[in-house]
Amino acid sequence: MWISFPFCSMYVVAMVGNCGLLYLIYYEDSLHRSMYYFLAMLSLTDLVMCSSTIPKALSIFWCHLKEIRFEECLVQMFFIHTFTGMESGVLMLMALDRYVAICYPLRYSTILTNPVIAKVGLATFLRAVFLIIPLIFLTKRLPYCKGNIIHHTYCDQLSVAKLSCGNIKANVIYGLVAAFLIGGFDILCITVSYTMILRAVVSLSSADARQKAFSTCTAHICAIVFSYSPAFFCFFFNRFGSHTIPPSCHIIVANIYLLLPPTMNPIVYGVKTKQIRDCVIRIFSGSKKIKSYST
């Protein structure tokens, strides 16, 4: 029971923070730029991701409503895995955005136009959808006869598949392939982007210019850490550490994996991004004038 209150508090912060970011980005003309459009995609993804799991988890903690129909379990599984893949893709797009802003500042507005942003955002979403749908069908086709208790607060694909008395080798292999096609590709792009950014920043002659360039990446780097750290733990535990790490530890981290990024991302971007801070101050102070800052 005690763990439900931090979960509920984090969920409320995630909902308020991400909805607040979406409100700011929609209504403030100064935030109608590619960096903030990608941030809006991240906020939408975070809202869906945590709302797919936390309300059900709280109903388990508070009301002992532990049952879920198999079809509902598959739907929840689809949303969880699709939007975790979408989150990874948006973080990759944000890394590319920082690369263009720092390495090609004069062409920034001509490269990342609104149609381009819409197309790459849609492509990232469709990539996650088309890679996760086969995983759902692979899970649905399995015969289940080993029981119906999932030791998680949500329907994780591998946890559900392990209840089957059939051969789950195809699920395991395809799950690894999908993880590498999404996470592996995105991490590679992020690594290459920041390598190029680092080379460009180091070549700057002014220390102030280097500090300003690095500061524009701070919030994004924090978002990467919050997203990928628990994801790596869950991934390697499922495949290699199930006999050495207590299951309760894995279950808690699996929930934090879906709750920590939505909670922390709006806080980090609100604190680290000066233009967002100024918009918030202007709204609460009632001022009508706000300075415009360049990336």
Backbone as CSV, one residue per row, in Angstrom:
resi,resn,N_x,N_y,N_z,CA_x,CA_y,CA_z,C_x,C_y,C_z
1,MET,0.824,-1.210,0.000,0.000,0.000,0.000,0.864,1.269,0.000
2,TRP,1.976,1.235,0.754,2.776,2.448,0.907,3.380,2.921,-0.407
3,ILE,3.674,1.973,-1.314,4.338,2.356,-2.563,3.375,3.061,-3.516
4,SER,2.070,2.959,-3.266,1.100,3.589,-4.164,1.168,5.110,-4.085
5,PHE,1.536,5.658,-2.943,1.518,7.114,-2.786,2.640,7.806,-3.572
6,PRO,3.881,7.304,-3.543,4.870,7.905,-4.448,4.516,7.716,-5.909
7,PHE,3.942,6.557,-6.260,3.525,6.327,-7.640,2.451,7.336,-8.054
8,CYS,1.459,7.535,-7.180,0.387,8.471,-7.468,0.922,9.895,-7.572
9,SER,1.828,10.270,-6.670,2.408,11.617,-6.695,3.186,11.853,-7.984
10,MET,3.986,10.881,-8.383,4.755,11.015,-9.622,3.824,11.093,-10.830
11,TYR,2.745,10.329,-10.809,1.803,10.352,-11.925,1.121,11.721,-12.044
12,VAL,0.746,12.293,-10.903,0.130,13.626,-10.913,1.122,14.661,-11.448
13,VAL,2.361,14.590,-10.994,3.386,15.516,-11.487,3.579,15.342,-12.994
14,ALA,3.606,14.095,-13.455,3.777,13.822,-14.887,2.626,14.399,-15.696
15,MET,1.395,14.203,-15.230,0.231,14.715,-15.961,0.229,16.234,-15.988
16,VAL,0.438,16.858,-14.835,0.408,18.324,-14.766,1.572,18.922,-15.558
17,GLY,2.775,18.357,-15.387,3.953,18.893,-16.060,3.866,18.781,-17.569
18,ASN,3.484,17.615,-18.073,3.428,17.425,-19.527,2.264,18.186,-20.152
19,CYS,1.115,18.226,-19.486,0.003,19.027,-20.002,0.367,20.513,-19.986
20,GLY,1.107,20.940,-18.955,1.558,22.329,-18.907,2.501,22.661,-20.043
21,LEU,3.432,21.744,-20.346,4.344,21.966,-21.474,3.582,22.061,-22.789
22,LEU,2.624,21.162,-22.985,1.829,21.202,-24.220,1.047,22.509,-24.330
23,TYR,0.526,22.994,-23.218,-0.191,24.273,-23.212,0.740,25.409,-23.613
24,LEU,1.919,25.451,-23.010,2.876,26.515,-23.334,3.269,26.494,-24.800
25,ILE,3.593,25.305,-25.301,4.073,25.186,-26.681,2.959,25.545,-27.666
26,TYR,1.729,25.234,-27.323,0.614,25.527,-28.224,0.287,27.021,-28.260
27,TYR,0.295,27.673,-27.108,-0.185,29.044,-27.028,0.909,30.103,-27.169
28,GLU,2.159,29.752,-26.928,3.232,30.746,-26.990,3.880,30.739,-28.372
29,ASP,3.783,31.857,-29.075,4.375,31.953,-30.412,5.881,31.789,-30.389
30,SER,6.522,32.220,-29.306,7.983,32.128,-29.219,8.474,30.689,-29.132
31,LEU,7.559,29.742,-28.823,7.930,28.327,-28.710,7.530,27.529,-29.953
32,HIS,7.098,28.213,-30.989,6.730,27.523,-32.226,7.968,27.320,-33.088
33,ARG,8.835,26.423,-32.613,10.083,26.103,-33.290,10.320,24.605,-33.163
34,SER,11.205,24.085,-33.989,11.370,22.633,-34.078,11.736,21.992,-32.742
35,MET,12.614,22.635,-31.978,13.028,22.070,-30.697,11.822,21.827,-29.797
36,TYR,10.889,22.772,-29.774,9.732,22.660,-28.892,8.643,21.778,-29.495
37,TYR,8.591,21.674,-30.805,7.680,20.711,-31.416,8.080,19.282,-31.051
38,PHE,9.381,19.015,-31.083,9.854,17.693,-30.666,9.579,17.472,-29.176
39,LEU,9.715,18.526,-28.384,9.409,18.418,-26.960,7.927,18.127,-26.751
40,ALA,7.058,18.700,-27.593,5.629,18.410,-27.508,5.359,16.940,-27.843
41,MET,6.068,16.406,-28.854,5.939,14.974,-29.163,6.355,14.124,-27.974
42,LEU,7.434,14.525,-27.313,7.913,13.774,-26.148,6.882,13.813,-25.028
43,SER,6.265,14.975,-24.800,5.263,15.104,-23.744,4.032,14.257,-24.044
44,LEU,3.571,14.264,-25.293,2.425,13.432,-25.671,2.736,11.950,-25.471
45,THR,3.934,11.560,-25.879,4.357,10.167,-25.704,4.396,9.791,-24.233
46,ASP,4.933,10.677,-23.402,5.016,10.409,-21.967,3.632,10.285,-21.342
47,LEU,2.698,11.137,-21.770,1.337,11.080,-21.227,0.677,9.735,-21.531
48,VAL,0.802,9.270,-22.768,0.195,7.991,-23.141,0.893,6.842,-22.422
49,MET,2.222,6.921,-22.341,3.005,5.828,-21.768,2.660,5.598,-20.300
50,CYS,2.635,6.682,-19.503,2.351,6.483,-18.078,0.863,6.251,-17.828
51,SER,-0.014,6.816,-18.666,-1.454,6.599,-18.487,-1.881,5.191,-18.885
52,SER,-1.041,4.487,-19.638,-1.342,3.109,-20.010,-1.117,2.132,-18.858
53,THR,-0.379,2.564,-17.838,0.013,1.627,-16.779,-0.369,2.086,-15.374
54,ILE,-0.136,3.350,-15.046,-0.266,3.778,-13.652,-1.693,3.724,-13.130
55,PRO,-2.736,4.150,-13.878,-4.098,4.002,-13.333,-4.437,2.558,-12.969
56,LYS,-4.028,1.601,-13.808,-4.273,0.200,-13.487,-3.466,-0.227,-12.263
57,ALA,-2.222,0.231,-12.166,-1.403,-0.108,-11.001,-2.027,0.437,-9.718
58,LEU,-2.531,1.670,-9.758,-3.154,2.259,-8.569,-4.438,1.524,-8.205
59,SER,-5.186,1.046,-9.210,-6.392,0.267,-8.902,-6.030,-1.059,-8.226
60,ILE,-4.857,-1.598,-8.563,-4.385,-2.814,-7.890,-3.999,-2.499,-6.456
61,PHE,-3.249,-1.404,-6.253,-2.778,-1.042,-4.914,-3.933,-0.664,-3.991
62,TRP,-4.884,0.110,-4.499,-5.930,0.685,-3.648,-7.190,-0.165,-3.573
63,CYS,-7.595,-0.769,-4.672,-8.893,-1.460,-4.722,-8.756,-2.971,-4.928
64,HIS,-7.529,-3.452,-5.062,-7.258,-4.882,-5.293,-7.968,-5.386,-6.551
65,LEU,-8.073,-4.533,-7.551,-8.667,-4.928,-8.844,-7.563,-5.486,-9.722
66,LYS,-7.217,-6.733,-9.483,-6.040,-7.327,-10.122,-6.337,-7.986,-11.463
67,GLU,-7.611,-8.194,-11.774,-7.944,-8.922,-12.991,-7.874,-8.015,-14.215
68,ILE,-7.495,-8.610,-15.335,-7.521,-7.929,-16.623,-7.793,-8.982,-17.699
69,ARG,-8.718,-8.683,-18.604,-9.032,-9.619,-19.677,-7.842,-9.732,-20.621
70,PHE,-7.738,-10.898,-21.276,-6.591,-11.154,-22.143,-6.513,-10.131,-23.281
71,GLU,-7.673,-9.782,-23.867,-7.688,-8.798,-24.957,-7.239,-7.430,-24.452
72,GLU,-7.683,-7.047,-23.247,-7.263,-5.776,-22.665,-5.770,-5.790,-22.369
73,CYS,-5.277,-6.950,-21.966,-3.844,-7.110,-21.702,-3.038,-6.881,-22.977
74,LEU,-3.511,-7.412,-24.098,-2.815,-7.223,-25.371,-2.840,-5.760,-25.808
75,VAL,-3.965,-5.087,-25.575,-4.063,-3.663,-25.925,-3.092,-2.844,-25.080
76,GLN,-3.057,-3.133,-23.788,-2.120,-2.431,-22.916,-0.682,-2.689,-23.343
77,MET,-0.392,-3.927,-23.685,0.937,-4.302,-24.152,1.320,-3.500,-25.403
78,PHE,0.369,-3.376,-26.321,0.625,-2.632,-27.557,0.976,-1.175,-27.252
79,PHE,0.184,-0.533,-26.403,0.436,0.877,-26.090,1.758,1.064,-25.363
80,ILE,2.057,0.174,-24.418,3.300,0.302,-23.657,4.513,0.193,-24.567
81,HIS,4.575,-0.869,-25.362,5.763,-1.099,-26.189,5.839,-0.122,-27.364
82,THR,4.690,0.263,-27.915,4.706,1.227,-29.020,5.213,2.579,-28.551
83,PHE,4.743,3.039,-27.416,5.109,4.391,-26.986,6.447,4.440,-26.265
84,THR,6.935,3.325,-25.749,8.325,3.325,-25.293,9.258,3.393,-26.507
85,GLY,8.873,2.707,-27.598,9.634,2.836,-28.838,9.550,4.239,-29.410
86,MET,8.375,4.852,-29.315,8.189,6.229,-29.774,9.045,7.187,-28.946
87,GLU,9.112,6.960,-27.645,9.934,7.818,-26.774,11.394,7.773,-27.201
88,SER,11.885,6.579,-27.462,13.267,6.440,-27.919,13.480,7.172,-29.237
89,GLY,12.508,7.047,-30.157,12.631,7.715,-31.446,12.614,9.224,-31.330
90,VAL,11.777,9.764,-30.454,11.716,11.218,-30.274,13.018,11.735,-29.661
91,LEU,13.587,11.000,-28.724,14.878,11.405,-28.165,15.954,11.429,-29.246
92,MET,15.889,10.484,-30.178,16.821,10.483,-31.298,16.614,11.712,-32.190
93,LEU,15.343,12.051,-32.472,15.049,13.231,-33.284,15.519,14.513,-32.589
94,MET,15.392,14.561,-31.287,15.838,15.733,-30.544,17.358,15.866,-30.584
95,ALA,18.057,14.731,-30.600,19.515,14.767,-30.739,19.908,15.303,-32.117
96,LEU,19.194,14.863,-33.152,19.459,15.379,-34.499,19.141,16.867,-34.582
97,ASP,18.090,17.291,-33.890,17.745,18.713,-33.850,18.874,19.532,-33.236
98,ARG,19.454,19.054,-32.144,20.573,19.767,-31.512,21.798,19.766,-32.429
99,TYR,22.004,18.677,-33.146,23.125,18.600,-34.085,22.990,19.661,-35.179
100,VAL,21.805,19.773,-35.761,21.595,20.767,-36.817,21.718,22.177,-36.246
101,ALA,21.163,22.416,-35.053,21.192,23.753,-34.451,22.608,24.224,-34.151
102,ILE,23.485,23.300,-33.744,24.840,23.684,-33.351,25.811,23.630,-34.525
103,CYS,25.660,22.625,-35.377,26.622,22.462,-36.477,26.218,23.233,-37.738
104,TYR,24.923,23.490,-37.923,24.457,24.236,-39.102,23.461,25.311,-38.665
105,PRO,23.879,26.252,-37.829,22.923,27.223,-37.271,22.262,28.111,-38.316
106,LEU,22.982,28.451,-39.390,22.415,29.336,-40.407,21.371,28.637,-41.266
107,ARG,21.415,27.311,-41.322,20.460,26.548,-42.135,19.417,25.848,-41.273
108,TYR,19.426,26.142,-39.979,18.564,25.441,-39.033,17.087,25.542,-39.412
109,SER,16.614,26.762,-39.671,15.194,26.964,-39.961,14.793,26.449,-41.335
110,THR,15.752,26.317,-42.245,15.425,25.821,-43.585,15.485,24.292,-43.661
111,ILE,16.295,23.674,-42.797,16.379,22.205,-42.772,15.198,21.615,-42.011
112,LEU,14.952,22.121,-40.796,13.890,21.582,-39.947,12.639,22.450,-40.086
113,THR,11.995,22.339,-41.221,10.736,23.043,-41.452,9.580,22.257,-40.825
114,ASN,8.429,22.889,-40.722,7.264,22.219,-40.129,6.872,20.943,-40.872
115,PRO,6.838,20.925,-42.222,6.528,19.661,-42.910,7.539,18.558,-42.617
116,VAL,8.827,18.912,-42.526,9.850,17.916,-42.218,9.630,17.356,-40.815
117,ILE,9.334,18.224,-39.862,9.099,17.787,-38.487,7.901,16.835,-38.425
118,ALA,6.830,17.187,-39.137,5.639,16.334,-39.154,5.944,14.973,-39.772
119,LYS,6.723,14.956,-40.840,7.032,13.695,-41.526,7.910,12.789,-40.668
120,VAL,8.960,13.348,-40.040,9.838,12.497,-39.234,9.131,12.035,-37.964
121,GLY,8.236,12.870,-37.413,7.454,12.441,-36.256,6.511,11.304,-36.606
122,LEU,5.834,11.407,-37.753,4.941,10.339,-38.198,5.719,9.071,-38.508
123,ALA,6.879,9.213,-39.145,7.704,8.041,-39.462,8.156,7.331,-38.191
124,THR,8.508,8.097,-37.161,8.930,7.504,-35.891,7.787,6.732,-35.239
125,PHE,6.585,7.295,-35.293,5.417,6.613,-34.728,5.096,5.339,-35.500
126,LEU,5.088,5.428,-36.835,4.760,4.257,-37.654,5.816,3.159,-37.500
127,ARG,7.073,3.547,-37.348,8.117,2.545,-37.126,7.817,1.724,-35.873
128,ALA,7.455,2.418,-34.788,7.141,1.712,-33.544,5.913,0.824,-33.709
129,VAL,4.882,1.332,-34.372,3.641,0.567,-34.554,3.895,-0.708,-35.343
130,PHE,4.562,-0.576,-36.496,4.747,-1.734,-37.378,5.727,-2.760,-36.803
131,LEU,6.626,-2.326,-35.923,7.540,-3.283,-35.302,6.911,-3.977,-34.097
132,ILE,5.941,-3.345,-33.451,5.330,-3.927,-32.252,4.131,-4.811,-32.587
133,ILE,3.386,-4.504,-33.638,2.203,-5.309,-33.990,2.533,-6.796,-34.157
134,PRO,3.600,-7.185,-34.881,3.915,-8.625,-34.964,4.184,-9.254,-33.600
135,LEU,4.769,-8.481,-32.686,5.032,-9.006,-31.346,3.735,-9.311,-30.613
136,ILE,2.720,-8.480,-30.809,1.424,-8.712,-30.178,0.788,-9.985,-30.736
137,PHE,0.848,-10.180,-32.053,0.273,-11.378,-32.665,1.042,-12.634,-32.265
138,LEU,2.366,-12.520,-32.118,3.147,-13.664,-31.655,2.746,-14.066,-30.239
139,THR,2.421,-13.086,-29.410,1.988,-13.374,-28.042,0.578,-13.945,-28.015
140,LYS,-0.292,-13.427,-28.882,-1.685,-13.878,-28.893,-1.817,-15.327,-29.350
141,ARG,-0.944,-15.771,-30.257,-1.089,-17.110,-30.837,-0.642,-18.213,-29.883
142,LEU,0.049,-17.869,-28.812,0.590,-18.878,-27.898,-0.515,-19.579,-27.114
143,PRO,-0.347,-20.873,-26.824,-1.282,-21.581,-25.935,-0.917,-21.323,-24.477
144,TYR,-1.902,-21.021,-23.652,-1.631,-20.668,-22.260,-2.225,-21.732,-21.337
145,CYS,-1.351,-22.324,-20.533,-1.830,-23.372,-19.627,-0.996,-23.444,-18.351
146,LYS,-0.086,-22.488,-18.132,0.765,-22.526,-16.944,0.251,-21.630,-15.818
147,GLY,-0.951,-21.105,-15.966,-1.476,-20.186,-14.963,-1.778,-18.845,-15.603
148,ASN,-2.305,-17.943,-14.802,-2.692,-16.649,-15.339,-2.284,-15.498,-14.431
149,ILE,-1.204,-15.682,-13.685,-0.726,-14.644,-12.772,0.529,-13.996,-13.363
150,ILE,0.439,-12.715,-13.653,1.586,-11.948,-14.134,2.188,-11.216,-12.946
151,HIS,3.464,-11.392,-12.721,4.112,-10.782,-11.562,4.562,-9.358,-11.872
152,HIS,3.661,-8.575,-12.458,3.903,-7.172,-12.764,2.593,-6.428,-12.577
153,THR,2.661,-5.110,-12.534,1.432,-4.316,-12.468,0.892,-4.007,-13.856
154,TYR,1.601,-4.451,-14.890,1.116,-4.247,-16.256,1.544,-5.432,-17.115
155,CYS,0.999,-5.476,-18.345,1.242,-6.614,-19.228,2.496,-6.390,-20.070
156,ASP,3.599,-6.819,-19.553,4.845,-6.820,-20.315,4.863,-8.045,-21.233
157,GLN,5.338,-7.868,-22.460,5.263,-8.935,-23.457,5.924,-10.221,-22.990
158,LEU,7.135,-10.119,-22.471,7.866,-11.323,-22.090,7.246,-11.988,-20.867
159,SER,6.739,-11.190,-19.934,6.099,-11.761,-18.743,4.844,-12.541,-19.110
160,VAL,4.080,-12.034,-20.072,2.883,-12.744,-20.525,3.266,-14.000,-21.291
161,ALA,4.263,-13.893,-22.167,4.687,-15.036,-22.981,5.199,-16.183,-22.100
162,LYS,5.822,-15.867,-20.974,6.359,-16.907,-20.097,5.262,-17.732,-19.428
163,LEU,4.009,-17.259,-19.470,2.893,-18.039,-18.943,2.459,-19.134,-19.905
164,SER,2.985,-19.107,-21.128,2.578,-20.068,-22.141,3.273,-21.409,-21.935
165,CYS,2.564,-22.464,-22.345,3.175,-23.787,-22.332,3.737,-24.139,-23.703
166,GLY,3.681,-23.175,-24.635,4.236,-23.386,-25.967,5.661,-22.868,-26.067
167,ASN,6.185,-22.915,-27.273,7.546,-22.463,-27.545,7.540,-20.950,-27.758
168,ILE,8.260,-20.216,-26.895,8.280,-18.757,-26.987,9.578,-18.247,-27.622
169,LYS,10.301,-19.140,-28.287,11.565,-18.741,-28.898,11.369,-17.624,-29.919
170,ALA,10.290,-17.707,-30.722,10.025,-16.675,-31.722,9.767,-15.326,-31.056
171,ASN,9.052,-15.334,-29.922,8.808,-14.092,-29.193,10.094,-13.474,-28.690
172,VAL,10.965,-14.311,-28.138,12.225,-13.817,-27.585,13.102,-13.241,-28.691
173,ILE,13.216,-13.979,-29.793,14.078,-13.526,-30.892,13.531,-12.248,-31.518
174,TYR,12.219,-12.231,-31.797,11.654,-11.036,-32.417,11.712,-9.839,-31.460
175,GLY,11.512,-10.088,-30.162,11.628,-9.008,-29.183,13.016,-8.389,-29.192
176,LEU,14.043,-9.242,-29.292,15.420,-8.734,-29.377,15.640,-7.943,-30.663
177,VAL,15.119,-8.471,-31.780,15.269,-7.781,-33.070,14.598,-6.411,-33.018
178,ALA,13.365,-6.360,-32.496,12.648,-5.087,-32.409,13.371,-4.109,-31.492
179,ALA,13.911,-4.621,-30.382,14.639,-3.753,-29.452,15.874,-3.152,-30.108
180,PHE,16.597,-3.957,-30.879,17.801,-3.441,-31.539,17.458,-2.516,-32.706
181,LEU,16.368,-2.813,-33.432,15.969,-1.947,-34.538,15.491,-0.584,-34.044
182,ILE,14.896,-0.554,-32.867,14.437,0.721,-32.306,15.519,1.329,-31.412
183,GLY,15.771,0.682,-30.284,16.723,1.234,-29.327,18.136,1.297,-29.851
184,GLY,18.600,0.216,-30.499,19.973,0.197,-30.998,20.212,1.266,-32.048
185,PHE,19.277,1.396,-33.000,19.410,2.417,-34.043,19.380,3.823,-33.444
186,ASP,18.457,4.048,-32.498,18.330,5.380,-31.905,19.563,5.755,-31.095
187,ILE,20.080,4.811,-30.323,21.282,5.088,-29.529,22.476,5.374,-30.443
188,LEU,22.568,4.652,-31.547,23.648,4.906,-32.508,23.540,6.320,-33.072
189,CYS,22.331,6.730,-33.471,22.141,8.080,-34.009,22.438,9.153,-32.958
190,ILE,22.004,8.907,-31.708,22.276,9.859,-30.629,23.782,9.982,-30.389
191,THR,24.470,8.838,-30.383,25.917,8.841,-30.163,26.650,9.591,-31.270
192,VAL,26.275,9.322,-32.512,26.917,10.010,-33.644,26.627,11.512,-33.583
193,SER,25.384,11.879,-33.271,25.006,13.291,-33.207,25.832,14.028,-32.157
194,TYR,25.945,13.440,-30.966,26.683,14.127,-29.904,28.192,14.088,-30.137
195,THR,28.673,13.107,-30.861,30.092,13.124,-31.248,30.374,14.297,-32.175
196,MET,29.494,14.505,-33.159,29.650,15.634,-34.066,29.454,16.962,-33.339
197,ILE,28.496,17.000,-32.398,28.288,18.216,-31.609,29.524,18.544,-30.788
198,LEU,30.099,17.526,-30.160,31.293,17.732,-29.338,32.449,18.260,-30.171
199,ARG,32.638,17.707,-31.354,33.695,18.189,-32.239,33.462,19.641,-32.636
200,ALA,32.227,19.990,-32.926,31.922,21.369,-33.328,32.109,22.343,-32.173
201,VAL,31.686,21.929,-30.964,31.781,22.823,-29.809,33.234,23.026,-29.397
202,VAL,34.026,21.961,-29.419,35.439,22.067,-29.033,36.194,22.993,-29.975
203,SER,35.788,23.036,-31.234,36.478,23.885,-32.209,36.158,25.363,-32.055
204,LEU,35.146,25.702,-31.228,34.820,27.115,-31.021,35.917,27.798,-30.227
205,SER,36.230,29.017,-30.603,37.332,29.731,-29.949,36.913,30.379,-28.638
206,SER,35.651,30.747,-28.521,35.171,31.447,-27.333,34.649,30.470,-26.287
207,ALA,35.100,30.670,-25.043,34.624,29.820,-23.945,33.139,30.039,-23.686
208,ASP,32.672,31.282,-23.835,31.248,31.567,-23.636,30.395,30.868,-24.696
209,ALA,30.894,30.848,-25.926,30.160,30.170,-27.006,30.091,28.672,-26.752
210,ARG,31.186,28.097,-26.251,31.184,26.661,-25.939,30.192,26.356,-24.826
211,GLN,30.195,27.202,-23.785,29.282,26.982,-22.668,27.828,27.115,-23.110
212,LYS,27.535,28.097,-23.958,26.173,28.295,-24.446,25.718,27.108,-25.292
213,ALA,26.627,26.601,-26.137,26.287,25.453,-26.984,26.014,24.216,-26.134
214,PHE,26.868,23.982,-25.131,26.658,22.823,-24.261,25.360,22.952,-23.461
215,SER,25.035,24.168,-23.036,23.858,24.367,-22.190,22.567,24.024,-22.929
216,THR,22.560,24.189,-24.267,21.355,23.855,-25.033,21.107,22.350,-25.082
217,CYS,22.126,21.552,-24.737,21.994,20.087,-24.790,21.765,19.466,-23.420
218,THR,21.892,20.250,-22.348,21.845,19.690,-20.997,20.531,18.981,-20.705
219,ALA,19.414,19.646,-21.004,18.111,19.049,-20.706,17.907,17.756,-21.493
220,HIS,18.340,17.746,-22.752,18.168,16.548,-23.573,19.012,15.392,-23.053
221,ILE,20.227,15.676,-22.619,21.088,14.628,-22.058,20.449,14.039,-20.795
222,CYS,19.871,14.896,-19.953,19.172,14.402,-18.754,17.993,13.509,-19.137
223,ALA,17.238,13.903,-20.165,16.107,13.087,-20.618,16.579,11.728,-21.112
224,ILE,17.715,11.691,-21.800,18.275,10.426,-22.273,18.630,9.521,-21.099
225,VAL,19.259,10.091,-20.085,19.662,9.311,-18.905,18.432,8.743,-18.198
226,PHE,17.402,9.582,-17.997,16.189,9.136,-17.301,15.458,8.050,-18.088
227,SER,15.536,8.089,-19.404,14.804,7.133,-20.226,15.547,5.815,-20.388
228,TYR,16.836,5.888,-20.678,17.570,4.685,-21.046,18.122,3.906,-19.850
229,SER,18.390,4.561,-18.737,18.983,3.852,-17.586,18.069,2.745,-17.064
230,PRO,16.805,3.033,-16.680,15.931,1.928,-16.251,15.587,0.973,-17.381
231,ALA,15.564,1.468,-18.627,15.259,0.586,-19.764,16.336,-0.478,-19.926
232,PHE,17.614,-0.080,-19.800,18.710,-1.040,-19.893,18.626,-2.066,-18.775
233,PHE,18.298,-1.611,-17.566,18.189,-2.537,-16.431,17.123,-3.584,-16.713
234,CYS,15.937,-3.133,-17.151,14.838,-4.072,-17.421,15.192,-5.036,-18.543
235,PHE,15.827,-4.515,-19.585,16.163,-5.348,-20.746,17.137,-6.452,-20.358
236,PHE,18.212,-6.101,-19.674,19.230,-7.101,-19.329,18.751,-8.034,-18.223
237,PHE,17.891,-7.543,-17.318,17.367,-8.429,-16.277,16.494,-9.512,-16.896
238,ASN,15.616,-9.120,-17.829,14.716,-10.090,-18.460,15.467,-11.199,-19.175
239,ARG,16.613,-10.841,-19.771,17.337,-11.818,-20.590,18.423,-12.557,-19.816
240,PHE,19.100,-11.852,-18.870,20.318,-12.458,-18.306,20.352,-12.504,-16.776
241,GLY,19.533,-11.687,-16.079,19.720,-11.586,-14.634,18.562,-12.053,-13.797
242,SER,17.661,-12.868,-14.349,16.454,-13.258,-13.621,16.742,-14.137,-12.415
243,HIS,17.926,-14.757,-12.351,18.250,-15.642,-11.224,19.130,-14.972,-10.179
244,THR,19.586,-13.761,-10.433,20.499,-13.090,-9.500,19.897,-11.858,-8.837
245,ILE,18.887,-11.243,-9.444,18.266,-10.030,-8.912,16.882,-10.381,-8.394
246,PRO,16.515,-9.938,-7.181,15.187,-10.258,-6.640,14.081,-9.766,-7.568
247,PRO,13.046,-10.583,-7.778,11.945,-10.170,-8.671,11.288,-8.862,-8.244
248,SER,11.170,-8.626,-6.927,10.539,-7.394,-6.455,11.302,-6.164,-6.920
249,CYS,12.637,-6.275,-6.957,13.472,-5.165,-7.434,13.195,-4.896,-8.908
250,HIS,13.084,-5.956,-9.678,12.808,-5.802,-11.102,11.433,-5.193,-11.340
251,ILE,10.438,-5.606,-10.562,9.073,-5.093,-10.735,9.027,-3.596,-10.451
252,ILE,9.712,-3.158,-9.387,9.736,-1.735,-9.051,10.415,-0.933,-10.149
253,VAL,11.573,-1.422,-10.627,12.295,-0.709,-11.679,11.486,-0.693,-12.971
254,ALA,10.765,-1.780,-13.250,9.931,-1.822,-14.455,8.847,-0.760,-14.420
255,ASN,8.300,-0.483,-13.244,7.320,0.591,-13.118,7.983,1.961,-13.195
256,ILE,9.150,2.091,-12.578,9.876,3.364,-12.645,10.283,3.675,-14.087
257,TYR,10.605,2.632,-14.848,10.982,2.782,-16.255,9.899,3.494,-17.056
258,LEU,8.633,3.237,-16.718,7.522,3.869,-17.426,7.041,5.154,-16.762
259,LEU,7.485,5.427,-15.541,6.993,6.580,-14.796,8.030,7.681,-14.615
260,LEU,9.312,7.301,-14.513,10.349,8.300,-14.249,10.515,9.310,-15.395
261,PRO,10.641,8.877,-16.670,10.788,9.873,-17.741,9.621,10.854,-17.839
262,PRO,8.345,10.384,-17.804,7.253,11.359,-17.861,7.244,12.338,-16.696
263,THR,7.736,11.893,-15.529,7.764,12.775,-14.366,8.893,13.788,-14.457
264,MET,10.067,13.342,-14.858,11.247,14.195,-14.808,11.425,15.085,-16.037
265,ASN,10.968,14.627,-17.202,11.210,15.417,-18.419,10.658,16.841,-18.348
266,PRO,9.384,17.043,-17.951,8.905,18.434,-17.863,9.622,19.254,-16.809
267,ILE,10.046,18.610,-15.712,10.792,19.332,-14.682,12.142,19.776,-15.215
268,VAL,12.855,18.852,-15.866,14.182,19.166,-16.393,14.107,20.265,-17.446
269,TYR,13.169,20.118,-18.386,13.060,21.131,-19.439,12.556,22.463,-18.889
270,GLY,11.713,22.421,-17.861,11.260,23.659,-17.245,12.370,24.389,-16.522
271,VAL,13.283,23.649,-15.907,14.379,24.254,-15.158,15.524,24.670,-16.076
272,LYS,15.849,23.827,-17.059,17.042,24.039,-17.878,16.819,24.909,-19.121
273,THR,15.562,25.079,-19.538,15.292,25.839,-20.760,14.792,27.222,-20.392
274,LYS,15.608,28.235,-20.686,15.316,29.604,-20.263,14.030,30.133,-20.880
275,GLN,13.779,29.810,-22.129,12.592,30.333,-22.791,11.318,29.778,-22.170
276,ILE,11.329,28.506,-21.780,10.167,27.926,-21.095,9.988,28.568,-19.724
277,ARG,11.094,28.780,-19.011,11.006,29.453,-17.711,10.395,30.833,-17.854
278,ASP,10.828,31.583,-18.853,10.298,32.928,-19.064,8.814,32.908,-19.396
279,CYS,8.382,31.911,-20.166,6.953,31.789,-20.482,6.137,31.518,-19.223
280,VAL,6.650,30.644,-18.359,5.952,30.338,-17.111,5.882,31.571,-16.221
281,ILE,7.010,32.282,-16.113,7.041,33.496,-15.282,6.071,34.537,-15.827
282,ARG,6.038,34.684,-17.148,5.146,35.667,-17.758,3.680,35.333,-17.489
283,ILE,3.327,34.046,-17.554,1.944,33.641,-17.309,1.534,33.910,-15.861
284,PHE,2.411,33.542,-14.920,2.064,33.704,-13.512,2.139,35.158,-13.051
285,SER,2.981,35.948,-13.715,3.099,37.357,-13.336,2.092,38.237,-14.064
286,GLY,1.485,37.695,-15.130,0.521,38.478,-15.899,1.148,39.420,-16.882
287,SER,2.457,39.297,-17.088,3.153,40.166,-18.042,2.819,39.754,-19.461
288,LYS,2.795,40.713,-20.382,2.464,40.438,-21.778,3.682,40.431,-22.675
289,LYS,4.830,40.713,-22.127,6.027,40.809,-22.955,7.018,39.756,-22.535
290,ILE,7.627,39.099,-23.507,8.619,38.067,-23.221,9.762,38.198,-24.198
291,LYS,10.939,38.025,-23.716,12.103,38.111,-24.580,12.180,36.897,-25.496
292,SER,12.819,37.071,-26.616,12.995,35.967,-27.556,14.450,35.542,-27.553
293,TYR,14.696,34.271,-27.402,16.059,33.741,-27.317,16.324,32.842,-28.487
294,SER,17.540,32.821,-28.940,17.938,31.936,-30.039,18.514,30.657,-29.459
295,THR,18.430,29.575,-30.227,18.977,28.306,-29.774,20.475,28.276,-30.025
